[in-house]
Amino acid sequence: MLLFDASSDPGTFFEITLEGLCPNTQYVFSCFVANIVVPTACGNGGIEPDLRFTIVNPLTNATIETTTSGNVPVTDELEWLEVGIGFRTEPGQTSILVQVTNNAAGGCGNDLVIDDFNLRLCNPFFEQTLDLCDVPGGTVAVGGNTYTQPGLYEDLLPIDDSCNDSTVMTILTGQQVALPTIEFVFCEGESVLIDGVEYTNSTSFVDTIATGTCPELQPYNLISQSPQTINQFIFLCQGTSVAVGGNVYTEAGIYIDSLSTVAGCDSTVITEIETAGIVADLPITAFEFELGDTEVLEPTISLSNNPAYSWLPAAAFSCSDCPRPVFQPLESGIYSLIVTDVPSGCADTIVFTAEVLPCTGLFVPNAFSPNNDGVNDRFELFAKSCYRQIRSVQIFDRWGALVHQNTPGQLAGNAALWDGRVGQELAPLGVYAYQIELELIDGAVQIISGDVLLLP
C-alpha cells in the first residue's frame, strides 16, 4: 500500500519497472486507488485526485498505452476504485515502465492511497455456435480436437510467438447419424455403381443422406482386388496330407492351384511341399523291475538326422531329453518317449510299460563277534540300492532294556549298526533284540526286527 500527499504541481509521482514479460503478448495492469481526505476537510471543498496511468517501453521510451482514473471522489468511508489498462508488448520486449501522474493541481486535499498492483495475461476469447446438421460430415475441428456430438466445448489455442492462448468456446447443436460402413470388394477391371456414380478403383468416402432436419452419414469402403499370387511352404509329415482348394497332396513337390477369392476374383496358390518324418523304435516295450533296479534305454531313430527327445514322466529317467537315459521307475505304470524331427516338427511316440516288484534285497546277520580279528567285528546290515537310508536302529537286552540306538543315515550297500559296546564297555555275551526302521527309494518305510547273538 502506497500513501501519497500530492505536490502543489501536477506531475509524475510514482514509477515502477516490471521485468520478465513475454514479447508480443496481451496483458492487463490494474490497481486500486482511494481518496483519503475526509469530507469536512478544506471547508468541504478539497481537491480530488485525478490519476493518469501510462505504460512505457523502456527500450524506446515510447508510450504503449495510457488511461486515467478521473476524479477520485471524497467519501464518508474509504472506497476503493479499480483502475485497469490493457496493453500488448512489442516483439522482443520483456519489460515495461509503469508511470502514475497526478493531473490535479496542488492545494488542500489531493491526498490518496494506491494498493493491490496486479499484472496478468489477457487471453483473447471467442465463442461460436454451430449446428452439426449444417456442417459437412457432421464434424467440427477446433485446434487438435474433433467434435461430433452436441455439447459445450472449451479449447485453448496457442498464439504463435506469444504467451497468450486463445480461448474458444464452441456450442454444438444437432447431430448427424453415422451409419455402419458399407464395404464392396470387386475384381480389378470391374466397377461398382453407387448413387449413379461408377467406381473402378479402391477408395473410401462418406455419402450424406438427407433425412428430415438432420442428414445421415453413410460411409463406403470400396476395395478393388488385384489378381493374387500366394506362395506357401509346407513340411508334410509322414502319413499326413494337405488340401489346397479341391486338391489333396501327400508327396513332396511344387503344386500350382487356381482359386477364387471371397469376391470371386482369381488367385494363384503356389504350394511347395517337403516331406519329412521320424520313426522311433525301442527293442523292449514291457519291463519288469525289482524296486531300485535300473536299465539303460537305447532307442533307434530313423528318417531324421536331428531328433529331439522327451522321456515321460521325467522323474523316472536320469535325463528327460537325452538319447540314452538310465530308466529307474519307482512304481508300475505306463511310460513314453516322444521324438521330434527338429526341422519339420514331425513326431513319433513310443509307449512302454514297467512293472515294479517289491524290494527283497536285504540281509541282516544273526551273530557277530567284536574281537577285532577283522571278521564280523560289527553288527552290520547289507541292502540293495532299493533302500535309501536307515532311519533308526534300536538294540535291546534280554530283559527289554534299550542298550544302544543310533541313526546311521544314507545307505551305500552295507551299514554298521552296532559295535557291541554299551558306553565304553563291551556288552555281555548273549542274545540281543533289534528293531530297524528303513526308508526305500520310493518313500515307503519298512520296519524289521529280530535277534542277534553277541559272541566272544
Secondary structure, DSSP 8 states (H G I E B T S, - for coil): -EEEE--SS-EEEEEEEE----TT-EEEEEEEEEE---TTGGGGT-B--EEEEEEEETTTTEEEEEEEEEE----SS---EEEEEEEE--TT---EEEEEEE-S--SSB-EEEEEEEEEEE---EEEEEEEGGGSGGG-EEETTEEE-SSEEEEEEEE-TTSS-EEEEEEEEE---EE---EEEEEETT--EEETTEEE-S-EEEEEEE--TTS-EEEEEEEEEE--EEEEEEEEEETT--EEETTEEE-SSEEEEEEEE-TTS-EEEEEEEEEEE--EEE-S-SEEEEETT--EE---EEES-SSEEEEEESGGGBS-SSSSS-EE--SS-EEEEEEEEETTT--EEEEEEEEEEE----EE--SEE--SSSSSS-SEEEEE-TTEEEEEEEEEE-TTS-EEEEE--EE-SSEEEEE-SEETTEE--SEEEEEEEEEEETTS-EEEEEEEEEE--
